[in-house]
Amino acid sequence: MKLRFERIGRDRLGNPILPELRQGTLRNAVLNIIKILEDHPKNGLVGYKSMTELQACIMWEYWRRYDKMPEYMSQQAFLLWFVTQATFPDIIRRACQWLHSQRLVEIDPRVEADAEAKGKAMQSQMAGIRS
């Protein structure tokens, strides 16, 4: 996932302008993900083989940077941290989806095509179940 700098408007301080998003959790998550992608050495995350892998990488980086996830912790400590401090994974996933829907990020075309094919296959299976 790479940031498409040319599509992101900036204010005088260089902050992204996102008039489509109201103040709130989703807007904050979008801004944080933009910052993660800006700070990455290649202006984005590379090397992922699936959307699931991409989302996991973004979640991990998000939690590490913004939710102060400890580097080492037991399973019990992780559960406590996750329940009390972590940004809910669906918020991060929805922020990624929003960035993609607004064409502010570019996803590896092979991964995107694979995700679309899997989505269509799932829709076909669900249509068969409803019949």
DSSP file with accessible surface (Angstrom, degrees, kcal/mol):
  #  RESIDUE AA STRUCTURE BP1 BP2  ACC     N-H-->O    O-->H-N    N-H-->O    O-->H-N    TCO  KAPPA ALPHA  PHI   PSI    X-CA   Y-CA   Z-CA
    1    1 A M              0   0    3      0, 0.0    44,-2.4     0, 0.0     2,-0.4   0.000 360.0 360.0 360.0 121.6    0.0    0.0    0.0
    2    2 A K  E     -AB  44 106A  88    104,-2.7   104,-3.0    42,-0.3     2,-0.2  -0.941 360.0-116.2-121.0 144.1    1.5    3.2   -1.1
    3    3 A L  E     - B   0 105A  11     40,-1.8     2,-1.1    -2,-0.4   102,-0.2  -0.541  16.6-140.9 -75.6 137.0    0.3    6.8   -0.5
    4    4 A R    >   -     0   0   67    100,-2.8     3,-1.9    -2,-0.2     4,-0.4  -0.777  21.0-175.8 -99.3  87.0   -0.7    8.7   -3.6
    5    5 A F  G >  S+     0   0   87     -2,-1.1     3,-1.5     1,-0.3    -1,-0.2   0.824  76.1  63.0 -54.4 -36.8    0.7   12.1   -2.5
    6    6 A E  G 3  S+     0   0  142      1,-0.3    -1,-0.3    -3,-0.1    98,-0.0   0.708 102.4  51.2 -66.5 -16.2   -0.7   13.9   -5.6
    7    7 A R  G <  S+     0   0  121     -3,-1.9     2,-0.6    97,-0.1    -1,-0.3   0.478  91.7  86.9 -99.3  -3.8   -4.3   13.1   -4.5
    8    8 A I    <   -     0   0   13     -3,-1.5     2,-0.1    -4,-0.4    10,-0.1  -0.880  68.9-144.7-105.4 116.2   -4.0   14.4   -0.9
    9    9 A G        -     0   0   39     -2,-0.6     8,-2.6     8,-0.5     2,-0.4  -0.455  17.5-154.8 -72.5 149.8   -4.7   18.1   -0.3
   10   10 A R  B     -C   16   0B  81      6,-0.3     2,-0.1    -2,-0.1     5,-0.0  -0.953   8.3-134.5-127.9 148.1   -2.6   19.8    2.4
   11   11 A D    >   -     0   0   67      4,-2.4     3,-1.9    -2,-0.4     6,-0.1  -0.241  48.5 -83.2 -85.1-175.2   -3.1   22.8    4.6
   12   12 A R  T 3  S+     0   0  255      1,-0.3    -1,-0.1     2,-0.1    -2,-0.0   0.733 131.4  52.4 -64.5 -22.3   -0.4   25.5    5.1
   13   13 A L  T 3  S-     0   0  148      2,-0.1    -1,-0.3     0, 0.0    -3,-0.0   0.418 120.9-106.9 -92.1  -0.8    1.2   23.3    7.8
   14   14 A G  S <  S+     0   0   35     -3,-1.9    -2,-0.1     1,-0.3     3,-0.1   0.533  71.9 143.0  89.2   6.3    1.3   20.3    5.6
   15   15 A N        -     0   0   81      1,-0.1    -4,-2.4    -5,-0.0    -1,-0.3  -0.581  58.7-100.5 -80.1 143.1   -1.5   18.4    7.3
   16   16 A P  B     -C   10   0B  22      0, 0.0     2,-0.6     0, 0.0    -6,-0.3  -0.309  29.5-138.2 -61.8 141.2   -3.8   16.3    5.1
   17   17 A I        +     0   0   80     -8,-2.6    -8,-0.5    -6,-0.1     3,-0.1  -0.918  27.2 170.6-102.1 120.9   -7.2   18.0    4.3
   18   18 A L    >   +     0   0    4     -2,-0.6     3,-1.6     3,-0.1    13,-0.0  -0.623   6.7 164.6-129.2  72.7  -10.0   15.5    4.5
   19   19 A P  T 3  S+     0   0  100      0, 0.0    -1,-0.1     0, 0.0    -2,-0.0   0.769  72.2  66.2 -65.1 -20.3  -13.2   17.5    4.3
   20   20 A E  T 3  S+     0   0  116     -3,-0.1     2,-0.5     1,-0.1    -2,-0.0   0.702  93.6  69.9 -72.5 -19.5  -15.3   14.3    3.6
   21   21 A L  S <  S-     0   0   20     -3,-1.6    -3,-0.1     6,-0.0     3,-0.1  -0.891  75.6-142.2-107.1 126.5  -14.6   12.9    7.1
   22   22 A R        -     0   0  218     -2,-0.5     5,-0.4     1,-0.1    -2,-0.0  -0.329  42.0 -79.8 -72.4 163.2  -16.1   14.4   10.2
   23   23 A Q  S    S+     0   0  152      4,-0.1     2,-0.3     3,-0.1    -1,-0.1  -0.348  86.9  83.9 -59.3 140.2  -14.0   14.6   13.4
   24   24 A G  S  > S-     0   0   34      1,-0.1     4,-2.4    -3,-0.1     5,-0.2  -0.939  90.3 -47.8 153.0-171.7  -14.0   11.3   15.2
   25   25 A T  H  > S+     0   0   91     -2,-0.3     4,-2.4     1,-0.2     5,-0.2   0.893 126.7  49.1 -61.8 -45.3  -12.4    7.9   15.5
   26   26 A L  H  > S+     0   0   40      2,-0.2     4,-2.6     1,-0.2    -1,-0.2   0.930 111.4  49.6 -64.4 -43.4  -12.4    7.0   11.8
   27   27 A R  H  > S+     0   0   37     -5,-0.4     4,-2.6     1,-0.2    -1,-0.2   0.930 111.2  49.7 -60.6 -44.9  -10.9   10.4   10.8
   28   28 A N  H  X S+     0   0   80     -4,-2.4     4,-2.5     1,-0.2    -1,-0.2   0.913 110.8  49.8 -60.7 -42.2   -8.1   10.0   13.4
   29   29 A A  H  X S+     0   0    0     -4,-2.4     4,-2.5     2,-0.2    -2,-0.2   0.919 110.3  50.2 -63.7 -42.5   -7.4    6.4   12.2
   30   30 A V  H  X S+     0   0    0     -4,-2.6     4,-2.5     1,-0.2    -2,-0.2   0.945 111.9  47.7 -60.6 -47.5   -7.2    7.7    8.6
   31   31 A L  H  X S+     0   0   46     -4,-2.6     4,-2.1     1,-0.2    -1,-0.2   0.903 111.9  50.5 -61.4 -40.3   -4.8   10.5    9.5
   32   32 A N  H  X S+     0   0   40     -4,-2.5     4,-2.3     2,-0.2    -1,-0.2   0.899 110.2  49.1 -65.5 -39.8   -2.6    8.0   11.5
   33   33 A I  H  X S+     0   0    0     -4,-2.5     4,-2.6     2,-0.2     5,-0.2   0.911 108.6  53.5 -67.7 -39.1   -2.4    5.6    8.6
   34   34 A I  H  X S+     0   0    1     -4,-2.5     4,-2.7     1,-0.2    -2,-0.2   0.939 109.7  49.0 -57.9 -43.8   -1.4    8.4    6.3
   35   35 A K  H  X S+     0   0   90     -4,-2.1     4,-2.3     2,-0.2    -2,-0.2   0.911 109.0  52.3 -63.5 -41.5    1.4    9.3    8.7
   36   36 A I  H  X S+     0   0    2     -4,-2.3     4,-0.9     1,-0.2    -1,-0.2   0.940 113.0  44.6 -58.8 -46.8    2.5    5.6    8.9
   37   37 A L  H  < S+     0   0    1     -4,-2.6     3,-0.4     1,-0.2    -2,-0.2   0.887 112.4  51.7 -67.8 -38.0    2.7    5.5    5.1
   38   38 A E  H  < S+     0   0   43     -4,-2.7    -1,-0.2     1,-0.2     5,-0.2   0.884 111.1  48.0 -63.1 -38.8    4.4    8.9    4.8
   39   39 A D  H  < S+     0   0   75     -4,-2.3    -1,-0.2    -5,-0.2    -2,-0.2   0.621  87.1 104.7 -79.8 -15.2    7.1    7.8    7.4
   40   40 A H  S >< S-     0   0   59     -4,-0.9     3,-2.6    -3,-0.4     5,-0.1  -0.446  82.6-118.6 -69.7 141.4    7.8    4.5    5.7
   41   41 A P  T 3  S+     0   0  118      0, 0.0    -1,-0.1     0, 0.0     4,-0.1   0.815 114.7  36.2 -52.0 -34.1   11.1    4.4    3.8
   42   42 A K  T 3  S-     0   0  133      2,-0.5    -2,-0.1     4,-0.0    -3,-0.1   0.085 119.8-104.5-107.3  24.5    9.4    3.7    0.4
   43   43 A N  S <  S+     0   0   73     -3,-2.6   -40,-1.8    -5,-0.2     2,-0.3   0.849  95.3  25.7  56.0  36.5    6.3    5.9    1.2
   44   44 A G  B    S-A    2   0A   0    -42,-0.2    -2,-0.5    -8,-0.2     2,-0.4  -0.921  94.9 -72.7 163.5 175.4    4.3    2.8    1.8
   45   45 A L        +     0   0   20    -44,-2.4     2,-0.3    -2,-0.3     3,-0.1  -0.818  48.2 178.6 -96.5 133.9    4.2   -0.8    2.9
   46   46 A V        +     0   0   72     -2,-0.4    -2,-0.0     1,-0.1    -4,-0.0  -0.871  49.1  50.3-130.3 163.7    5.5   -3.3    0.3
   47   47 A G        +     0   0   61      1,-0.3     2,-0.1    -2,-0.3    -1,-0.1   0.436  67.5 137.5  92.1  -0.1    6.1   -7.1    0.2
   48   48 A Y        -     0   0   18      1,-0.1    -1,-0.3    -3,-0.1    63,-0.1  -0.496  38.3-162.0 -79.3 149.7    2.6   -8.2    1.4
   49   49 A K        +     0   0  160      1,-0.2     2,-0.3    -2,-0.1    -1,-0.1   0.486  69.1  19.7-110.1  -7.7    1.0  -11.1   -0.5
   50   50 A S  S  > S-     0   0   28      1,-0.1     4,-2.3    64,-0.0    -1,-0.2  -0.975  76.6-108.9-154.2 164.3   -2.7  -10.6    0.5
   51   51 A M  H  > S+     0   0   51     -2,-0.3     4,-2.9    60,-0.3     5,-0.2   0.877 119.6  55.8 -64.2 -36.2   -5.1   -8.0    1.8
   52   52 A T  H  > S+     0   0  113      1,-0.2     4,-2.3     2,-0.2    -1,-0.2   0.926 108.8  46.4 -61.7 -44.4   -5.1   -9.9    5.1
   53   53 A E  H  > S+     0   0   76      2,-0.2     4,-2.3     1,-0.2    -2,-0.2   0.910 112.5  50.5 -65.2 -41.7   -1.4   -9.6    5.4
   54   54 A L  H  X S+     0   0    1     -4,-2.3     4,-2.3     1,-0.2    -2,-0.2   0.944 111.3  47.7 -60.6 -47.8   -1.4   -5.9    4.5
   55   55 A Q  H  X S+     0   0   31     -4,-2.9     4,-2.8     1,-0.2    -1,-0.2   0.888 110.2  52.6 -63.3 -37.9   -4.1   -5.2    7.1
   56   56 A A  H  X S+     0   0   55     -4,-2.3     4,-2.7    -5,-0.2    -1,-0.2   0.913 109.4  49.6 -64.1 -40.8   -2.1   -7.1    9.7
   57   57 A C  H  X S+     0   0   60     -4,-2.3     4,-2.3     2,-0.2    -2,-0.2   0.918 112.9  46.4 -63.7 -42.8    1.0   -5.1    9.0
   58   58 A I  H  X S+     0   0    1     -4,-2.3     4,-2.9     2,-0.2    -2,-0.2   0.929 112.7  50.3 -65.9 -43.2   -0.9   -1.8    9.2
   59   59 A M  H  X S+     0   0   32     -4,-2.8     4,-3.1     2,-0.2     5,-0.3   0.931 110.4  49.5 -59.3 -47.2   -2.6   -2.9   12.4
   60   60 A W  H  X S+     0   0  142     -4,-2.7     4,-2.4     1,-0.2    -1,-0.2   0.941 114.6  43.8 -58.3 -48.4    0.7   -3.9   14.0
   61   61 A E  H  X S+     0   0   36     -4,-2.3     4,-2.6     2,-0.2     5,-0.3   0.905 114.0  51.4 -65.7 -39.8    2.4   -0.6   13.1
   62   62 A Y  H  X>S+     0   0   10     -4,-2.9     4,-3.0     1,-0.2     5,-0.8   0.944 112.4  45.1 -61.3 -50.3   -0.7    1.4   14.2
   63   63 A W  H  X5S+     0   0   23     -4,-3.1     6,-1.8    -5,-0.2     4,-1.0   0.896 113.8  50.2 -63.0 -40.5   -0.8   -0.3   17.6
   64   64 A R  H  <5S+     0   0  122     -4,-2.4     4,-0.3    -5,-0.3    -2,-0.2   0.941 121.2  32.6 -63.7 -45.5    2.9    0.0   18.1
   65   65 A R  H  <5S+     0   0   72     -4,-2.6    -2,-0.2    -5,-0.2    -3,-0.2   0.911 133.0  21.6 -78.9 -47.5    2.9    3.8   17.2
   66   66 A Y  H  <5S+     0   0   65     -4,-3.0    -3,-0.2    -5,-0.3    -2,-0.1   0.691 126.8  41.5-103.8 -21.7   -0.4    5.1   18.5
   67   67 A D  S  <<S-     0   0   23     -4,-1.0    -3,-0.1    -5,-0.8    -4,-0.1   0.283  99.4-124.9-109.3   6.1   -1.6    2.6   21.1
   68   68 A K        -     0   0  158     -4,-0.3    -4,-0.2    -6,-0.2    -3,-0.1   0.883  33.6-168.1  53.9  48.3    1.8    2.1   22.8
   69   69 A M        -     0   0   15     -6,-1.8    -1,-0.2    -9,-0.1     9,-0.0  -0.517  24.3-116.7 -67.2 125.0    1.7   -1.7   22.4
   70   70 A P        -     0   0   58      0, 0.0     3,-0.1     0, 0.0    -1,-0.1  -0.313  13.7-131.2 -62.0 147.0    4.5   -3.1   24.5
   71   71 A E  S    S+     0   0  150      1,-0.2     2,-0.4    -3,-0.0    -2,-0.0   0.891  92.2  28.7 -68.2 -40.4    7.2   -4.9   22.6
   72   72 A Y  S    S+     0   0  192      6,-0.0     2,-0.3     2,-0.0    -1,-0.2  -0.984  74.3 142.0-124.7 132.7    7.2   -8.0   24.8
   73   73 A M        -     0   0   60     -2,-0.4     2,-0.0    -3,-0.1     0, 0.0  -0.973  44.6-106.3-163.1 154.9    4.2   -9.3   26.8
   74   74 A S     >  -     0   0   69     -2,-0.3     4,-2.8     1,-0.1     5,-0.2  -0.244  42.1-102.1 -73.8 171.2    2.5  -12.5   27.8
   75   75 A Q  H  > S+     0   0  178      1,-0.2     4,-2.4     2,-0.2     5,-0.2   0.912 124.9  49.3 -61.6 -41.6   -0.7  -13.7   26.2
   76   76 A Q  H  > S+     0   0  163      2,-0.2     4,-2.3     1,-0.2    -1,-0.2   0.915 111.2  48.8 -65.9 -41.3   -2.6  -12.5   29.3
   77   77 A A  H  > S+     0   0   39      1,-0.2     4,-2.8     2,-0.2    -2,-0.2   0.899 110.4  52.1 -65.4 -38.4   -0.9   -9.1   29.2
   78   78 A F  H  X S+     0   0   75     -4,-2.8     4,-3.4     2,-0.2     5,-0.2   0.935 108.5  50.5 -61.8 -45.6   -1.7   -8.8   25.5
   79   79 A L  H  X S+     0   0  107     -4,-2.4     4,-2.5     2,-0.2     5,-0.2   0.935 112.2  46.9 -59.2 -45.4   -5.4   -9.6   26.1
   80   80 A L  H  X S+     0   0  116     -4,-2.3     4,-2.2     2,-0.2     5,-0.2   0.937 115.2  46.0 -62.2 -46.6   -5.5   -6.9   28.8
   81   81 A W  H  X>S+     0   0    8     -4,-2.8     4,-3.1     1,-0.2     5,-1.4   0.937 113.0  50.6 -60.4 -46.0   -3.8   -4.4   26.6
   82   82 A F  H  <5S+     0   0   61     -4,-3.4     4,-0.3     1,-0.2    -2,-0.2   0.919 114.1  43.2 -60.5 -44.2   -6.0   -5.3   23.6
   83   83 A V  H  <5S+     0   0  104     -4,-2.5    -1,-0.2    -5,-0.2    -2,-0.2   0.860 125.5  31.9 -72.3 -34.3   -9.2   -4.9   25.6
   84   84 A T  H  <5S+     0   0   88     -4,-2.2    -2,-0.2    -5,-0.2    -3,-0.2   0.740 134.1  12.5 -99.7 -23.4   -8.2   -1.7   27.4
   85   85 A Q  T  <5S+     0   0  109     -4,-3.1    -3,-0.2    -5,-0.2    -2,-0.1   0.672  90.3 102.4-129.0 -26.9   -6.0    0.3   25.0
   86   86 A A  S   <S-     0   0   20     -5,-1.4     2,-0.3    -4,-0.3   -23,-0.0  -0.364  71.9-114.7 -71.2 142.6   -5.9   -1.0   21.4
   87   87 A T        -     0   0   26    -28,-0.1    -1,-0.1     1,-0.1     5,-0.1  -0.604  48.1 -99.3 -68.0 131.7   -7.7    0.6   18.6
   88   88 A F    >>  -     0   0  132     -2,-0.3     4,-1.3     1,-0.1     3,-1.2  -0.292  27.3-126.8 -57.7 133.2  -10.4   -1.9   17.5
   89   89 A P  H 3> S+     0   0   32      0, 0.0     4,-2.7     0, 0.0     5,-0.2   0.834 107.2  60.3 -53.7 -34.3   -9.2   -3.7   14.4
   90   90 A D  H 3> S+     0   0   49      1,-0.2     4,-2.8     2,-0.2     5,-0.2   0.850 100.6  54.7 -66.1 -31.6  -12.4   -2.9   12.5
   91   91 A I  H <> S+     0   0   27     -3,-1.2     4,-2.2     2,-0.2    -1,-0.2   0.938 111.1  44.9 -64.1 -45.3  -11.7    0.8   12.9
   92   92 A I  H  X S+     0   0    1     -4,-1.3     4,-2.3     2,-0.2    -2,-0.2   0.925 113.9  49.8 -65.2 -42.2   -8.2    0.4   11.3
   93   93 A R  H  X S+     0   0   82     -4,-2.7     4,-2.5     1,-0.2    -2,-0.2   0.933 111.5  48.4 -62.5 -44.2   -9.7   -1.9    8.6
   94   94 A R  H  X S+     0   0  101     -4,-2.8     4,-2.6     1,-0.2    -1,-0.2   0.876 109.1  53.4 -66.0 -35.5  -12.4    0.7    7.8
   95   95 A A  H  X S+     0   0    0     -4,-2.2     4,-2.5     2,-0.2    -1,-0.2   0.922 109.8  48.0 -64.4 -41.6   -9.8    3.5    7.7
   96   96 A C  H  X S+     0   0    2     -4,-2.3     4,-2.3     2,-0.2    -2,-0.2   0.919 111.8  50.3 -62.9 -43.3   -7.8    1.5    5.1
   97   97 A Q  H  X S+     0   0  105     -4,-2.5     4,-3.0     2,-0.2    -2,-0.2   0.901 109.6  50.7 -61.2 -42.2  -11.0    0.8    3.1
   98   98 A W  H  X S+     0   0   34     -4,-2.6     4,-2.0     2,-0.2    -2,-0.2   0.938 109.7  49.5 -63.0 -46.5  -11.8    4.5    3.2
   99   99 A L  H  <>S+     0   0    0     -4,-2.5     5,-2.7     1,-0.2     6,-0.7   0.909 114.3  46.3 -58.1 -41.7   -8.4    5.5    1.9
  100  100 A H  H ><5S+     0   0   59     -4,-2.3     3,-1.6     1,-0.2    -2,-0.2   0.922 110.4  51.7 -68.0 -43.3   -8.7    2.9   -0.8
  101  101 A S  H 3<5S+     0   0   75     -4,-3.0    -1,-0.2     1,-0.3    -2,-0.2   0.818 110.7  48.9 -64.9 -30.0  -12.2    4.0   -1.8
  102  102 A Q  T 3<5S-     0   0   70     -4,-2.0    -1,-0.3    -5,-0.2    -2,-0.2   0.383 112.4-123.0 -87.3   1.0  -11.0    7.6   -2.1
  103  103 A R  T < 5S+     0   0  160     -3,-1.6    -3,-0.2    -5,-0.1    -2,-0.1   0.838  73.3 130.4  59.0  36.5   -8.1    6.4   -4.2
  104  104 A L      < +     0   0   12     -5,-2.7  -100,-2.8    -6,-0.2     2,-0.3   0.522  67.3  44.1 -92.3 -10.3   -5.6    8.0   -1.8
  105  105 A V  E    S-B    3   0A   4     -6,-0.7     2,-0.5  -102,-0.2  -102,-0.2  -0.936  73.2-139.0-131.0 157.5   -3.6    4.8   -1.7
  106  106 A E  E     -B    2   0A 107   -104,-3.0  -104,-2.7    -2,-0.3     2,-0.4  -0.972  16.4-159.5-117.6 128.6   -2.3    2.3   -4.2
  107  107 A I        -     0   0    5     -2,-0.5     5,-0.1  -106,-0.2   -56,-0.0  -0.854  39.8 -86.4-107.7 145.3   -2.5   -1.4   -3.5
  108  108 A D     >  -     0   0   45     -2,-0.4     4,-2.6     1,-0.2     3,-0.3  -0.233  40.4-133.8 -47.6 123.1   -0.4   -4.0   -5.3
  109  109 A P  H  > S+     0   0   92      0, 0.0     4,-2.6     0, 0.0     5,-0.2   0.849 102.7  52.5 -56.4 -36.0   -2.5   -4.8   -8.4
  110  110 A R  H  > S+     0   0  195      2,-0.2     4,-2.2     1,-0.2     5,-0.2   0.918 111.6  45.8 -66.7 -41.3   -2.1   -8.5   -8.0
  111  111 A V  H  > S+     0   0    8     -3,-0.3     4,-2.4     2,-0.2   -60,-0.3   0.923 113.6  49.6 -67.0 -41.2   -3.2   -8.4   -4.4
  112  112 A E  H  X S+     0   0   52     -4,-2.6     4,-2.4     2,-0.2    -2,-0.2   0.925 111.7  48.0 -64.0 -44.3   -6.1   -6.2   -5.3
  113  113 A A  H  X S+     0   0   58     -4,-2.6     4,-2.5    -5,-0.2    -1,-0.2   0.909 111.7  50.4 -63.4 -40.9   -7.2   -8.5   -8.1
  114  114 A D  H  X S+     0   0   67     -4,-2.2     4,-2.5     1,-0.2    -2,-0.2   0.918 110.3  49.6 -63.8 -41.9   -6.9  -11.6   -5.9
  115  115 A A  H  X S+     0   0   35     -4,-2.4     4,-2.3     2,-0.2    -2,-0.2   0.909 111.0  49.5 -64.6 -41.0   -9.0   -9.9   -3.2
  116  116 A E  H  X S+     0   0  109     -4,-2.4     4,-2.5     2,-0.2    -1,-0.2   0.918 111.0  49.8 -64.0 -42.3  -11.7   -8.9   -5.8
  117  117 A A  H  X S+     0   0   55     -4,-2.5     4,-2.4     1,-0.2    -2,-0.2   0.920 111.5  48.3 -63.0 -42.8  -11.8  -12.5   -7.1
  118  118 A K  H  X S+     0   0  126     -4,-2.5     4,-2.3     2,-0.2    -1,-0.2   0.889 110.7  51.9 -65.0 -38.2  -12.2  -13.9   -3.6
  119  119 A G  H  X S+     0   0   35     -4,-2.3     4,-2.3     2,-0.2    -2,-0.2   0.919 110.8  47.0 -63.8 -42.8  -14.9  -11.4   -2.9
  120  120 A K  H  X S+     0   0  135     -4,-2.5     4,-2.3     2,-0.2    -2,-0.2   0.898 111.1  51.9 -66.2 -39.3  -16.8  -12.4   -6.0
  121  121 A A  H  X S+     0   0   51     -4,-2.4     4,-2.2     2,-0.2    -2,-0.2   0.918 110.1  49.0 -63.1 -40.2  -16.4  -16.1   -5.2
  122  122 A M  H  X S+     0   0  118     -4,-2.3     4,-2.6     1,-0.2    -2,-0.2   0.913 109.5  51.7 -66.6 -40.3  -17.8  -15.5   -1.7
  123  123 A Q  H  X S+     0   0  133     -4,-2.3     4,-2.3     1,-0.2    -1,-0.2   0.908 109.4  50.5 -61.9 -40.5  -20.8  -13.6   -3.1
  124  124 A S  H  X S+     0   0   83     -4,-2.3     4,-1.8     2,-0.2    -1,-0.2   0.908 110.9  48.7 -63.6 -41.9  -21.5  -16.5   -5.4
  125  125 A Q  H  X S+     0   0  133     -4,-2.2     4,-1.5     1,-0.2    -2,-0.2   0.914 111.8  48.9 -64.3 -42.0  -21.3  -19.0   -2.6
  126  126 A M  H  X S+     0   0   95     -4,-2.6     4,-1.9     1,-0.2    -2,-0.2   0.873 107.4  55.0 -67.2 -35.7  -23.6  -16.9   -0.5
  127  127 A A  H  X S+     0   0   47     -4,-2.3     4,-1.0     1,-0.2    -1,-0.2   0.894 107.4  51.3 -63.5 -36.8  -26.1  -16.6   -3.4
  128  128 A G  H  < S+     0   0   50     -4,-1.8    -1,-0.2     1,-0.2    -2,-0.2   0.845 107.5  52.6 -67.7 -32.7  -26.2  -20.4   -3.5
  129  129 A I  H  < S+     0   0  129     -4,-1.5    -2,-0.2     1,-0.2    -1,-0.2   0.894 106.1  53.4 -71.1 -38.1  -26.9  -20.6    0.2
  130  130 A R  H  <        0   0  195     -4,-1.9    -1,-0.2    -5,-0.1    -2,-0.2   0.746 360.0 360.0 -68.6 -26.4  -29.9  -18.2    0.0
  131  131 A S     <        0   0  137     -4,-1.0    -3,-0.0    -3,-0.2    -4,-0.0  -0.184 360.0 360.0 -65.9 360.0  -31.5  -20.2   -2.8
